[in-house]
Amino acid sequence: MDLSGNMTRQVEQDLPVDNDDSHIGNVGRLVEDMELKMRNLLQEVYFGKAKDVVGDLRSVGSLSDGARDRETQRELIGSMRR
């Protein structure tokens, strides 16, 4: 299974610049906004992929098969303790 990948996003916006401090604030706001958008997108993709994987791995055996397997396991553990 491979969950690797990459993501690139770009944004351009015209903002007023009065001095160096306002420029730093504008850049910081742009970075934080893009970080939030990318994190949300990544979270959607990751959890969607995880849901698909769990769905593929989900057991399709009946409940009685599971109960029988647990009983066999108990018997084996009990015989090892003797």
mmCIF file as gemmi writes it, N, C-alpha and C atoms, coordinates in Angstrom:
data_model
loop_
_atom_site.group_PDB
_atom_site.id
_atom_site.type_symbol
_atom_site.label_atom_id
_atom_site.label_alt_id
_atom_site.label_comp_id
_atom_site.label_asym_id
_atom_site.label_entity_id
_atom_site.label_seq_id
_atom_site.pdbx_PDB_ins_code
_atom_site.Cartn_x
_atom_site.Cartn_y
_atom_site.Cartn_z
_atom_site.occupancy
_atom_site.B_iso_or_equiv
_atom_site.pdbx_formal_charge
_atom_site.auth_seq_id
_atom_site.auth_asym_id
_atom_site.pdbx_PDB_model_num
ATOM 1 N N . MET Axp A 1 ? 0.849 -1.163 0 1 0 ? 1 A 1
ATOM 2 C CA . MET Axp A 1 ? 0 0 0 1 0 ? 1 A 1
ATOM 3 C C . MET Axp A 1 ? 0.902 1.235 0 1 0 ? 1 A 1
ATOM 4 N N . ASP Axp A 2 ? 0.532 2.224 -0.749 1 0 ? 2 A 1
ATOM 5 C CA . ASP Axp A 2 ? 1.323 3.448 -0.863 1 0 ? 2 A 1
ATOM 6 C C . ASP Axp A 2 ? 0.418 4.647 -0.605 1 0 ? 2 A 1
ATOM 7 N N . LEU Axp A 3 ? 0.726 5.398 0.458 1 0 ? 3 A 1
ATOM 8 C CA . LEU Axp A 3 ? -0.046 6.6 0.773 1 0 ? 3 A 1
ATOM 9 C C . LEU Axp A 3 ? 0.756 7.87 0.514 1 0 ? 3 A 1
ATOM 10 N N . SER Axp A 4 ? 1.828 7.747 -0.243 1 0 ? 4 A 1
ATOM 11 C CA . SER Axp A 4 ? 2.66 8.923 -0.479 1 0 ? 4 A 1
ATOM 12 C C . SER Axp A 4 ? 2.087 9.777 -1.605 1 0 ? 4 A 1
ATOM 13 N N . GLY Axp A 5 ? 2.572 10.987 -1.685 1 0 ? 5 A 1
ATOM 14 C CA . GLY Axp A 5 ? 2.127 11.887 -2.739 1 0 ? 5 A 1
ATOM 15 C C . GLY Axp A 5 ? 2.71 13.266 -2.515 1 0 ? 5 A 1
ATOM 16 N N . ASN Axp A 6 ? 2.324 14.19 -3.37 1 0 ? 6 A 1
ATOM 17 C CA . ASN Axp A 6 ? 2.772 15.568 -3.187 1 0 ? 6 A 1
ATOM 18 C C . ASN Axp A 6 ? 1.653 16.515 -3.592 1 0 ? 6 A 1
ATOM 19 N N . MET Axp A 7 ? 1.771 17.737 -3.118 1 0 ? 7 A 1
ATOM 20 C CA . MET Axp A 7 ? 0.731 18.724 -3.38 1 0 ? 7 A 1
ATOM 21 C C . MET Axp A 7 ? 1.41 20.086 -3.549 1 0 ? 7 A 1
ATOM 22 N N . THR Axp A 8 ? 1.029 20.8 -4.577 1 0 ? 8 A 1
ATOM 23 C CA . THR Axp A 8 ? 1.554 22.142 -4.812 1 0 ? 8 A 1
ATOM 24 C C . THR Axp A 8 ? 0.384 23.08 -5.072 1 0 ? 8 A 1
ATOM 25 N N . ARG Axp A 9 ? 0.388 24.191 -4.394 1 0 ? 9 A 1
ATOM 26 C CA . ARG Axp A 9 ? -0.66 25.191 -4.596 1 0 ? 9 A 1
ATOM 27 C C . ARG Axp A 9 ? -0.005 26.559 -4.726 1 0 ? 9 A 1
ATOM 28 N N . GLN Axp A 10 ? -0.653 27.44 -5.457 1 0 ? 10 A 1
ATOM 29 C CA . GLN Axp A 10 ? -0.122 28.783 -5.664 1 0 ? 10 A 1
ATOM 30 C C . GLN Axp A 10 ? -1.276 29.77 -5.591 1 0 ? 10 A 1
ATOM 31 N N . VAL Axp A 11 ? -1.019 30.914 -4.984 1 0 ? 11 A 1
ATOM 32 C CA . VAL Axp A 11 ? -2.039 31.949 -4.882 1 0 ? 11 A 1
ATOM 33 C C . VAL Axp A 11 ? -1.373 33.3 -5.129 1 0 ? 11 A 1
ATOM 34 N N . GLU Axp A 12 ? -2.122 34.192 -5.738 1 0 ? 12 A 1
ATOM 35 C CA . GLU Axp A 12 ? -1.624 35.545 -5.989 1 0 ? 12 A 1
ATOM 36 C C . GLU Axp A 12 ? -2.706 36.517 -5.555 1 0 ? 12 A 1
ATOM 37 N N . GLN Axp A 13 ? -2.287 37.561 -4.849 1 0 ? 13 A 1
ATOM 38 C CA . GLN Axp A 13 ? -3.256 38.523 -4.349 1 0 ? 13 A 1
ATOM 39 C C . GLN Axp A 13 ? -2.588 39.894 -4.25 1 0 ? 13 A 1
ATOM 40 N N . ASP Axp A 14 ? -3.29 40.934 -4.649 1 0 ? 14 A 1
ATOM 41 C CA . ASP Axp A 14 ? -2.786 42.309 -4.523 1 0 ? 14 A 1
ATOM 42 C C . ASP Axp A 14 ? -3.25 42.882 -3.189 1 0 ? 14 A 1
ATOM 43 N N . LEU Axp A 15 ? -2.291 43.259 -2.353 1 0 ? 15 A 1
ATOM 44 C CA . LEU Axp A 15 ? -2.597 43.811 -1.039 1 0 ? 15 A 1
ATOM 45 C C . LEU Axp A 15 ? -1.827 45.113 -0.842 1 0 ? 15 A 1
ATOM 46 N N . PRO Axp A 16 ? -2.354 46.035 -0.054 1 0 ? 16 A 1
ATOM 47 C CA . PRO Axp A 16 ? -1.643 47.305 0.18 1 0 ? 16 A 1
ATOM 48 C C . PRO Axp A 16 ? -0.4 47.094 1.049 1 0 ? 16 A 1
ATOM 49 N N . VAL Axp A 17 ? 0.68 47.797 0.694 1 0 ? 17 A 1
ATOM 50 C CA . VAL Axp A 17 ? 1.927 47.721 1.461 1 0 ? 17 A 1
ATOM 51 C C . VAL Axp A 17 ? 2.322 49.14 1.854 1 0 ? 17 A 1
ATOM 52 N N . ASP Axp A 18 ? 2.214 49.438 3.145 1 0 ? 18 A 1
ATOM 53 C CA . ASP Axp A 18 ? 2.6 50.759 3.648 1 0 ? 18 A 1
ATOM 54 C C . ASP Axp A 18 ? 4.049 50.765 4.122 1 0 ? 18 A 1
ATOM 55 N N . ASN Axp A 19 ? 4.453 49.656 4.724 1 0 ? 19 A 1
ATOM 56 C CA . ASN Axp A 19 ? 5.825 49.539 5.223 1 0 ? 19 A 1
ATOM 57 C C . ASN Axp A 19 ? 6.207 48.059 5.3 1 0 ? 19 A 1
ATOM 58 N N . ASP Axp A 20 ? 7.396 47.786 5.827 1 0 ? 20 A 1
ATOM 59 C CA . ASP Axp A 20 ? 7.857 46.396 5.903 1 0 ? 20 A 1
ATOM 60 C C . ASP Axp A 20 ? 6.95 45.542 6.781 1 0 ? 20 A 1
ATOM 61 N N . ASP Axp A 21 ? 6.448 46.104 7.864 1 0 ? 21 A 1
ATOM 62 C CA . ASP Axp A 21 ? 5.596 45.342 8.776 1 0 ? 21 A 1
ATOM 63 C C . ASP Axp A 21 ? 4.298 44.902 8.105 1 0 ? 21 A 1
ATOM 64 N N . SER Axp A 22 ? 3.696 45.776 7.321 1 0 ? 22 A 1
ATOM 65 C CA . SER Axp A 22 ? 2.45 45.391 6.645 1 0 ? 22 A 1
ATOM 66 C C . SER Axp A 22 ? 2.72 44.318 5.592 1 0 ? 22 A 1
ATOM 67 N N . HIS Axp A 23 ? 3.884 44.384 4.947 1 0 ? 23 A 1
ATOM 68 C CA . HIS Axp A 23 ? 4.246 43.364 3.958 1 0 ? 23 A 1
ATOM 69 C C . HIS Axp A 23 ? 4.407 42.004 4.639 1 0 ? 23 A 1
ATOM 70 N N . ILE Axp A 24 ? 5.086 41.986 5.78 1 0 ? 24 A 1
ATOM 71 C CA . ILE Axp A 24 ? 5.27 40.736 6.529 1 0 ? 24 A 1
ATOM 72 C C . ILE Axp A 24 ? 3.918 40.186 6.973 1 0 ? 24 A 1
ATOM 73 N N . GLY Axp A 25 ? 3.042 41.052 7.435 1 0 ? 25 A 1
ATOM 74 C CA . GLY Axp A 25 ? 1.702 40.619 7.837 1 0 ? 25 A 1
ATOM 75 C C . GLY Axp A 25 ? 0.912 40.048 6.682 1 0 ? 25 A 1
ATOM 76 N N . ASN Axp A 26 ? 1.009 40.682 5.51 1 0 ? 26 A 1
ATOM 77 C CA . ASN Axp A 26 ? 0.301 40.186 4.321 1 0 ? 26 A 1
ATOM 78 C C . ASN Axp A 26 ? 0.811 38.81 3.905 1 0 ? 26 A 1
ATOM 79 N N . VAL Axp A 27 ? 2.132 38.652 3.884 1 0 ? 27 A 1
ATOM 80 C CA . VAL Axp A 27 ? 2.717 37.358 3.5 1 0 ? 27 A 1
ATOM 81 C C . VAL Axp A 27 ? 2.318 36.286 4.51 1 0 ? 27 A 1
ATOM 82 N N . GLY Axp A 28 ? 2.38 36.637 5.799 1 0 ? 28 A 1
ATOM 83 C CA . GLY Axp A 28 ? 1.997 35.68 6.84 1 0 ? 28 A 1
ATOM 84 C C . GLY Axp A 28 ? 0.56 35.226 6.696 1 0 ? 28 A 1
ATOM 85 N N . ARG Axp A 29 ? -0.336 36.162 6.41 1 0 ? 29 A 1
ATOM 86 C CA . ARG Axp A 29 ? -1.748 35.827 6.226 1 0 ? 29 A 1
ATOM 87 C C . ARG Axp A 29 ? -1.938 34.901 5.024 1 0 ? 29 A 1
ATOM 88 N N . LEU Axp A 30 ? -1.246 35.196 3.921 1 0 ? 30 A 1
ATOM 89 C CA . LEU Axp A 30 ? -1.342 34.348 2.728 1 0 ? 30 A 1
ATOM 90 C C . LEU Axp A 30 ? -0.842 32.936 3.016 1 0 ? 30 A 1
ATOM 91 N N . VAL Axp A 31 ? 0.284 32.841 3.713 1 0 ? 31 A 1
ATOM 92 C CA . VAL Axp A 31 ? 0.853 31.524 4.036 1 0 ? 31 A 1
ATOM 93 C C . VAL Axp A 31 ? -0.101 30.737 4.931 1 0 ? 31 A 1
ATOM 94 N N . GLU Axp A 32 ? -0.634 31.375 5.966 1 0 ? 32 A 1
ATOM 95 C CA . GLU Axp A 32 ? -1.536 30.683 6.882 1 0 ? 32 A 1
ATOM 96 C C . GLU Axp A 32 ? -2.825 30.253 6.191 1 0 ? 32 A 1
ATOM 97 N N . ASP Axp A 33 ? -3.38 31.1 5.339 1 0 ? 33 A 1
ATOM 98 C CA . ASP Axp A 33 ? -4.598 30.735 4.605 1 0 ? 33 A 1
ATOM 99 C C . ASP Axp A 33 ? -4.358 29.525 3.706 1 0 ? 33 A 1
ATOM 100 N N . MET Axp A 34 ? -3.231 29.542 2.985 1 0 ? 34 A 1
ATOM 101 C CA . MET Axp A 34 ? -2.932 28.427 2.089 1 0 ? 34 A 1
ATOM 102 C C . MET Axp A 34 ? -2.638 27.157 2.887 1 0 ? 34 A 1
ATOM 103 N N . GLU Axp A 35 ? -1.959 27.3 4.009 1 0 ? 35 A 1
ATOM 104 C CA . GLU Axp A 35 ? -1.67 26.142 4.855 1 0 ? 35 A 1
ATOM 105 C C . GLU Axp A 35 ? -2.965 25.484 5.324 1 0 ? 35 A 1
ATOM 106 N N . LEU Axp A 36 ? -3.923 26.284 5.742 1 0 ? 36 A 1
ATOM 107 C CA . LEU Axp A 36 ? -5.205 25.762 6.2 1 0 ? 36 A 1
ATOM 108 C C . LEU Axp A 36 ? -5.941 25.045 5.067 1 0 ? 36 A 1
ATOM 109 N N . LYS Axp A 37 ? -5.967 25.65 3.888 1 0 ? 37 A 1
ATOM 110 C CA . LYS Axp A 37 ? -6.63 25.025 2.741 1 0 ? 37 A 1
ATOM 111 C C . LYS Axp A 37 ? -5.974 23.693 2.382 1 0 ? 37 A 1
ATOM 112 N N . MET Axp A 38 ? -4.638 23.673 2.371 1 0 ? 38 A 1
ATOM 113 C CA . MET Axp A 38 ? -3.923 22.447 2.011 1 0 ? 38 A 1
ATOM 114 C C . MET Axp A 38 ? -4.111 21.369 3.078 1 0 ? 38 A 1
ATOM 115 N N . ARG Axp A 39 ? -4.102 21.767 4.345 1 0 ? 39 A 1
ATOM 116 C CA . ARG Axp A 39 ? -4.302 20.799 5.422 1 0 ? 39 A 1
ATOM 117 C C . ARG Axp A 39 ? -5.687 20.171 5.329 1 0 ? 39 A 1
ATOM 118 N N . ASN Axp A 40 ? -6.707 20.984 5.08 1 0 ? 40 A 1
ATOM 119 C CA . ASN Axp A 40 ? -8.069 20.459 4.956 1 0 ? 40 A 1
ATOM 120 C C . ASN Axp A 40 ? -8.196 19.52 3.763 1 0 ? 40 A 1
ATOM 121 N N . LEU Axp A 41 ? -7.6 19.892 2.644 1 0 ? 41 A 1
ATOM 122 C CA . LEU Axp A 41 ? -7.647 19.039 1.46 1 0 ? 41 A 1
ATOM 123 C C . LEU Axp A 41 ? -6.924 17.72 1.716 1 0 ? 41 A 1
ATOM 124 N N . LEU Axp A 42 ? -5.767 17.791 2.328 1 0 ? 42 A 1
ATOM 125 C CA . LEU Axp A 42 ? -5 16.592 2.636 1 0 ? 42 A 1
ATOM 126 C C . LEU Axp A 42 ? -5.759 15.691 3.598 1 0 ? 42 A 1
ATOM 127 N N . GLN Axp A 43 ? -6.411 16.286 4.577 1 0 ? 43 A 1
ATOM 128 C CA . GLN Axp A 43 ? -7.181 15.505 5.536 1 0 ? 43 A 1
ATOM 129 C C . GLN Axp A 43 ? -8.328 14.774 4.835 1 0 ? 43 A 1
ATOM 130 N N . GLU Axp A 44 ? -9.013 15.451 3.924 1 0 ? 44 A 1
ATOM 131 C CA . GLU Axp A 44 ? -10.094 14.811 3.174 1 0 ? 44 A 1
ATOM 132 C C . GLU Axp A 44 ? -9.57 13.642 2.354 1 0 ? 44 A 1
ATOM 133 N N . VAL Axp A 45 ? -8.446 13.848 1.685 1 0 ? 45 A 1
ATOM 134 C CA . VAL Axp A 45 ? -7.87 12.791 0.85 1 0 ? 45 A 1
ATOM 135 C C . VAL Axp A 45 ? -7.411 11.633 1.718 1 0 ? 45 A 1
ATOM 136 N N . TYR Axp A 46 ? -6.711 11.932 2.825 1 0 ? 46 A 1
ATOM 137 C CA . TYR Axp A 46 ? -6.173 10.883 3.689 1 0 ? 46 A 1
ATOM 138 C C . TYR Axp A 46 ? -7.291 10.044 4.285 1 0 ? 46 A 1
ATOM 139 N N . PHE Axp A 47 ? -8.311 10.695 4.865 1 0 ? 47 A 1
ATOM 140 C CA . PHE Axp A 47 ? -9.382 9.934 5.484 1 0 ? 47 A 1
ATOM 141 C C . PHE Axp A 47 ? -10.219 9.201 4.447 1 0 ? 47 A 1
ATOM 142 N N . GLY Axp A 48 ? -10.35 9.755 3.265 1 0 ? 48 A 1
ATOM 143 C CA . GLY Axp A 48 ? -11.04 9.04 2.192 1 0 ? 48 A 1
ATOM 144 C C . GLY Axp A 48 ? -10.29 7.782 1.799 1 0 ? 48 A 1
ATOM 145 N N . LYS Axp A 49 ? -8.967 7.887 1.682 1 0 ? 49 A 1
ATOM 146 C CA . LYS Axp A 49 ? -8.139 6.728 1.343 1 0 ? 49 A 1
ATOM 147 C C . LYS Axp A 49 ? -8.179 5.704 2.469 1 0 ? 49 A 1
ATOM 148 N N . ALA Axp A 50 ? -8.09 6.165 3.715 1 0 ? 50 A 1
ATOM 149 C CA . ALA Axp A 50 ? -8.142 5.252 4.854 1 0 ? 50 A 1
ATOM 150 C C . ALA Axp A 50 ? -9.483 4.516 4.893 1 0 ? 50 A 1
ATOM 151 N N . LYS Axp A 51 ? -10.563 5.213 4.582 1 0 ? 51 A 1
ATOM 152 C CA . LYS Axp A 51 ? -11.888 4.586 4.56 1 0 ? 51 A 1
ATOM 153 C C . LYS Axp A 51 ? -11.945 3.505 3.481 1 0 ? 51 A 1
ATOM 154 N N . ASP Axp A 52 ? -11.367 3.777 2.321 1 0 ? 52 A 1
ATOM 155 C CA . ASP Axp A 52 ? -11.322 2.781 1.254 1 0 ? 52 A 1
ATOM 156 C C . ASP Axp A 52 ? -10.528 1.551 1.678 1 0 ? 52 A 1
ATOM 157 N N . VAL Axp A 53 ? -9.381 1.779 2.326 1 0 ? 53 A 1
ATOM 158 C CA . VAL Axp A 53 ? -8.533 0.661 2.763 1 0 ? 53 A 1
ATOM 159 C C . VAL Axp A 53 ? -9.259 -0.172 3.807 1 0 ? 53 A 1
ATOM 160 N N . VAL Axp A 54 ? -9.875 0.471 4.782 1 0 ? 54 A 1
ATOM 161 C CA . VAL Axp A 54 ? -10.604 -0.26 5.817 1 0 ? 54 A 1
ATOM 162 C C . VAL Axp A 54 ? -11.753 -1.042 5.187 1 0 ? 54 A 1
ATOM 163 N N . GLY Axp A 55 ? -12.434 -0.442 4.24 1 0 ? 55 A 1
ATOM 164 C CA . GLY Axp A 55 ? -13.514 -1.15 3.561 1 0 ? 55 A 1
ATOM 165 C C . GLY Axp A 55 ? -13.019 -2.38 2.816 1 0 ? 55 A 1
ATOM 166 N N . ASP Axp A 56 ? -11.828 -2.287 2.204 1 0 ? 56 A 1
ATOM 167 C CA . ASP Axp A 56 ? -11.263 -3.431 1.493 1 0 ? 56 A 1
ATOM 168 C C . ASP Axp A 56 ? -10.801 -4.524 2.447 1 0 ? 56 A 1
ATOM 169 N N . LEU Axp A 57 ? -10.333 -4.136 3.632 1 0 ? 57 A 1
ATOM 170 C CA . LEU Axp A 57 ? -9.811 -5.11 4.585 1 0 ? 57 A 1
ATOM 171 C C . LEU Axp A 57 ? -10.889 -5.709 5.476 1 0 ? 57 A 1
ATOM 172 N N . ARG Axp A 58 ? -12.047 -5.137 5.453 1 0 ? 58 A 1
ATOM 173 C CA . ARG Axp A 58 ? -13.122 -5.574 6.335 1 0 ? 58 A 1
ATOM 174 C C . ARG Axp A 58 ? -13.465 -7.032 6.09 1 0 ? 58 A 1
ATOM 175 N N . SER Axp A 59 ? -13.654 -7.743 7.17 1 0 ? 59 A 1
ATOM 176 C CA . SER Axp A 59 ? -13.952 -9.171 7.085 1 0 ? 59 A 1
ATOM 177 C C . SER Axp A 59 ? -15.362 -9.377 6.541 1 0 ? 59 A 1
ATOM 178 N N . VAL Axp A 60 ? -15.497 -10.322 5.648 1 0 ? 60 A 1
ATOM 179 C CA . VAL Axp A 60 ? -16.809 -10.64 5.108 1 0 ? 60 A 1
ATOM 180 C C . VAL Axp A 60 ? -17.321 -11.963 5.669 1 0 ? 60 A 1
ATOM 181 N N . GLY Axp A 61 ? -16.567 -12.556 6.618 1 0 ? 61 A 1
ATOM 182 C CA . GLY Axp A 61 ? -16.983 -13.803 7.25 1 0 ? 61 A 1
ATOM 183 C C . GLY Axp A 61 ? -18.171 -13.572 8.164 1 0 ? 61 A 1
ATOM 184 N N . SER Axp A 62 ? -18.897 -14.647 8.435 1 0 ? 62 A 1
ATOM 185 C CA . SER Axp A 62 ? -20.077 -14.517 9.288 1 0 ? 62 A 1
ATOM 186 C C . SER Axp A 62 ? -19.666 -14.393 10.752 1 0 ? 62 A 1
ATOM 187 N N . LEU Axp A 63 ? -20.595 -13.958 11.574 1 0 ? 63 A 1
ATOM 188 C CA . LEU Axp A 63 ? -20.328 -13.822 13.007 1 0 ? 63 A 1
ATOM 189 C C . LEU Axp A 63 ? -20.083 -15.173 13.651 1 0 ? 63 A 1
ATOM 190 N N . SER Axp A 64 ? -20.746 -16.221 13.171 1 0 ? 64 A 1
ATOM 191 C CA . SER Axp A 64 ? -20.537 -17.551 13.744 1 0 ? 64 A 1
ATOM 192 C C . SER Axp A 64 ? -19.117 -18.041 13.48 1 0 ? 64 A 1
ATOM 193 N N . ASP Axp A 65 ? -18.543 -17.678 12.322 1 0 ? 65 A 1
ATOM 194 C CA . ASP Axp A 65 ? -17.146 -18.041 12.045 1 0 ? 65 A 1
ATOM 195 C C . ASP Axp A 65 ? -16.217 -17.37 13.043 1 0 ? 65 A 1
ATOM 196 N N . GLY Axp A 66 ? -16.468 -16.119 13.348 1 0 ? 66 A 1
ATOM 197 C CA . GLY Axp A 66 ? -15.652 -15.393 14.319 1 0 ? 66 A 1
ATOM 198 C C . GLY Axp A 66 ? -15.775 -15.999 15.702 1 0 ? 66 A 1
ATOM 199 N N . ALA Axp A 67 ? -16.993 -16.362 16.101 1 0 ? 67 A 1
ATOM 200 C CA . ALA Axp A 67 ? -17.203 -16.982 17.411 1 0 ? 67 A 1
ATOM 201 C C . ALA Axp A 67 ? -16.504 -18.335 17.475 1 0 ? 67 A 1
ATOM 202 N N . ARG Axp A 68 ? -16.569 -19.09 16.398 1 0 ? 68 A 1
ATOM 203 C CA . ARG Axp A 68 ? -15.899 -20.395 16.353 1 0 ? 68 A 1
ATOM 204 C C . ARG Axp A 68 ? -14.387 -20.225 16.465 1 0 ? 68 A 1
ATOM 205 N N . ASP Axp A 69 ? -13.849 -19.23 15.773 1 0 ? 69 A 1
ATOM 206 C CA . ASP Axp A 69 ? -12.409 -18.973 15.845 1 0 ? 69 A 1
ATOM 207 C C . ASP Axp A 69 ? -11.983 -18.575 17.257 1 0 ? 69 A 1
ATOM 208 N N . ARG Axp A 70 ? -12.78 -17.761 17.919 1 0 ? 70 A 1
ATOM 209 C CA . ARG Axp A 70 ? -12.446 -17.36 19.293 1 0 ? 70 A 1
ATOM 210 C C . ARG Axp A 70 ? -12.501 -18.555 20.239 1 0 ? 70 A 1
ATOM 211 N N . GLU Axp A 71 ? -13.47 -19.427 20.052 1 0 ? 71 A 1
ATOM 212 C CA . GLU Axp A 71 ? -13.577 -20.627 20.89 1 0 ? 71 A 1
ATOM 213 C C . GLU Axp A 71 ? -12.373 -21.543 20.673 1 0 ? 71 A 1
ATOM 214 N N . THR Axp A 72 ? -11.955 -21.707 19.431 1 0 ? 72 A 1
ATOM 215 C CA . THR Axp A 72 ? -10.767 -22.508 19.128 1 0 ? 72 A 1
ATOM 216 C C . THR Axp A 72 ? -9.536 -21.891 19.774 1 0 ? 72 A 1
ATOM 217 N N . GLN Axp A 73 ? -9.439 -20.59 19.735 1 0 ? 73 A 1
ATOM 218 C CA . GLN Axp A 73 ? -8.313 -19.898 20.362 1 0 ? 73 A 1
ATOM 219 C C . GLN Axp A 73 ? -8.317 -20.14 21.868 1 0 ? 73 A 1
ATOM 220 N N . ARG Axp A 74 ? -9.477 -20.056 22.504 1 0 ? 74 A 1
ATOM 221 C CA . ARG Axp A 74 ? -9.569 -20.313 23.949 1 0 ? 74 A 1
ATOM 222 C C . ARG Axp A 74 ? -9.143 -21.74 24.28 1 0 ? 74 A 1
ATOM 223 N N . GLU Axp A 75 ? -9.574 -22.686 23.46 1 0 ? 75 A 1
ATOM 224 C CA . GLU Axp A 75 ? -9.197 -24.082 23.693 1 0 ? 75 A 1
ATOM 225 C C . GLU Axp A 75 ? -7.691 -24.268 23.59 1 0 ? 75 A 1
ATOM 226 N N . LEU Axp A 76 ? -7.072 -23.65 22.592 1 0 ? 76 A 1
ATOM 227 C CA . LEU Axp A 76 ? -5.62 -23.764 22.429 1 0 ? 76 A 1
ATOM 228 C C . LEU Axp A 76 ? -4.879 -23.149 23.613 1 0 ? 76 A 1
ATOM 229 N N . ILE Axp A 77 ? -5.312 -21.992 24.04 1 0 ? 77 A 1
ATOM 230 C CA . ILE Axp A 77 ? -4.668 -21.335 25.183 1 0 ? 77 A 1
ATOM 231 C C . ILE Axp A 77 ? -4.854 -22.178 26.437 1 0 ? 77 A 1
ATOM 232 N N . GLY Axp A 78 ? -6.047 -22.738 26.601 1 0 ? 78 A 1
ATOM 233 C CA . GLY Axp A 78 ? -6.303 -23.599 27.76 1 0 ? 78 A 1
ATOM 234 C C . GLY Axp A 78 ? -5.428 -24.839 27.753 1 0 ? 78 A 1
ATOM 235 N N . SER Axp A 79 ? -5.233 -25.45 26.591 1 0 ? 79 A 1
ATOM 236 C CA . SER Axp A 79 ? -4.39 -26.654 26.52 1 0 ? 79 A 1
ATOM 237 C C . SER Axp A 79 ? -2.92 -26.317 26.744 1 0 ? 79 A 1
ATOM 238 N N . MET Axp A 80 ? -2.486 -25.12 26.411 1 0 ? 80 A 1
ATOM 239 C CA . MET Axp A 80 ? -1.092 -24.719 26.648 1 0 ? 80 A 1
ATOM 240 C C . MET Axp A 80 ? -0.824 -24.483 28.127 1 0 ? 80 A 1
ATOM 241 N N . ARG Axp A 81 ? -1.837 -24.087 28.854 1 0 ? 81 A 1
ATOM 242 C CA . ARG Axp A 81 ? -1.665 -23.805 30.282 1 0 ? 81 A 1
ATOM 243 C C . ARG Axp A 81 ? -1.592 -25.08 31.111 1 0 ? 81 A 1
ATOM 244 N N . ARG Axp A 82 ? -2.022 -26.196 30.581 1 0 ? 82 A 1
ATOM 245 C CA . ARG Axp A 82 ? -2.036 -27.461 31.338 1 0 ? 82 A 1
ATOM 246 C C . ARG Axp A 82 ? -0.684 -28.053 31.477 1 0 ? 82 A 1
